[in-house]
Amino acid sequence: MKAFWILATITSLAGVTVSCTQSNKDASQAQVQNQKPAVAVDVAIAKFDSLQAETEYTGTTAPIREVSVKSRLEGRLLDLNVDVGDRVAAGQAIAQLDDAVLSATVLQAEAEVAAREAEVSQASAAVGNARAQVERARVEYQQAQADANRFTQLAKDGAVSSQTAETAITRARSAEQSLRSAEQQVSLQQQTVGASSQRVLAQEAIRLREQERQSYTTITAPISGVVLERVSETGNLLFAGNDVIKLGDFSQVKVIVLISELEISKVRLNQSVDVRFDTFPNQKFTGTVRRISPVADPVARLIPVEVVVPNRDNKLGSGQLARVQFSSGQSRQIVIADSALEVAGRPKQTSTTNQTKAQTDSKSNPNLGNKTNASNQSKPKTGTVFVVMGDQQEPKVTARKVTLGDRRDGKVVILSGLKEGDRLVVRSGGRLQDGDSVKLSVLSESSK
């Protein structure tokens, strides 16, 4: 009996020892888990994007318009005061031709105008004299008419002879003729003044013409722009129509891109397009479709499309490589790398048995198979991603369920569960669990 109690005591002590050992083991495991080191992860930023890559077309920039500045008359080029790359304003003097001959012609025309004006002055003075003569003839006529009336009355009264009355009447008629002649002289002199004035106007036109020709010796810029080329040099003899310089208007630049006839339906007039230049890799410009050529290349089947880009800061020049993208109108959604779903494991796939059964059912009943496929496509797929939360010193991850959309080229559309700017793990150095501490690698994207 004593031996039985001794054996029972030993068994009880052994159970207590095993229990203590198991408790210590569990506590040690919990402490190890709490002290789990941070896992190195690569982090990306969720952003709006599209799965369909937009086609990029290349072209070369050119000024919106080019103007050849030409000489308008013959002459030797005395001065050309602009060079390639200089900016000029509309109306600015850029060159000077020899104007010695034209200056003499202008002086001669001015002298002719002065001579014609002198003729007008003389004719005007003659008109004044003729009018004075008319006034004298009118007075004489009035006096002669009065005398004729008086002598006629006296002759009737017998105070004077009839011969005296007839003489007075004749004198009155002669005075009337002199008045009419003087009035005609005034009209003739006025016509002379008119003819002289017309000759003055004609000579004025000649003078203005010669002065205009003389002004052509100073060559001015017809538009505001940049000098593209010096065609002539100082000392050259120019003829009417010879080029002096070429100007380019860079208030806007145009880019000609060639588009396949299969894709031209996506392009429309006044459409906004994105334009990038290798000269400014970090800056995006917005252009507008100004012209779509109605004629395609008969061999390459490419259609020229002209895109105009504003150049407010005068950054863009001629001959620069431009990359043009026409917006496809596709809606932009949150797109992440497909590898972000692999961190938490792929969504469970349908078992082989179920797949075989579904295939067998679809073969035996095609309508059932179509309904099954349509049902599977209508159901949204889900997945899990790890979103980085907390501060930069002690970041942690949170598992988050997301609804998946289309996949393409290693990317997947997120229909719900993420918003723009969320930081998510795309690659991990170890298996992650909800609430784990992580360490961001140098390849991680930083939110701006």
ABEGO torsion letter per residue (X at the ends): XAAAAAAAAAAAAAAAAAAAAAAAAAAAAAAAAAABBBBBBBBBBBBBBBABBBBBBBBBBBBABBBBBBBABBEBBABBABBBGBBBBBGBBABBBBAAAAAAAAAAAAAAAAAAAAAAAAAAAAAAAAAAAAAAAAAAAAAAAAAAAAAAAAAAAGABBAAAAAAAAAAAAAAAAAAAAAAAAAAAAAAAAAAAAAAAAAAAAAAAAAAAAAAAABBBBABBBBBABBABBBGBBBBBGBBABBBBBAABBBBBBBBBAAAAAABBBGBBBBBBBAABAABBBBBBBABBBABBBAAAGBBBBBBBBBBAAGABBBGBBBBBBBBAGBBBBBBBBAAAAAAAEBBBBBBAAAAAAAAAAAAABAAAAAAAAAAAAABBBBBBBBBBBEBAABBBBBBBBBBBBBBBGGBBBBABGBBBGBBBBABBABBBBBGBBBBBBAABBBBX
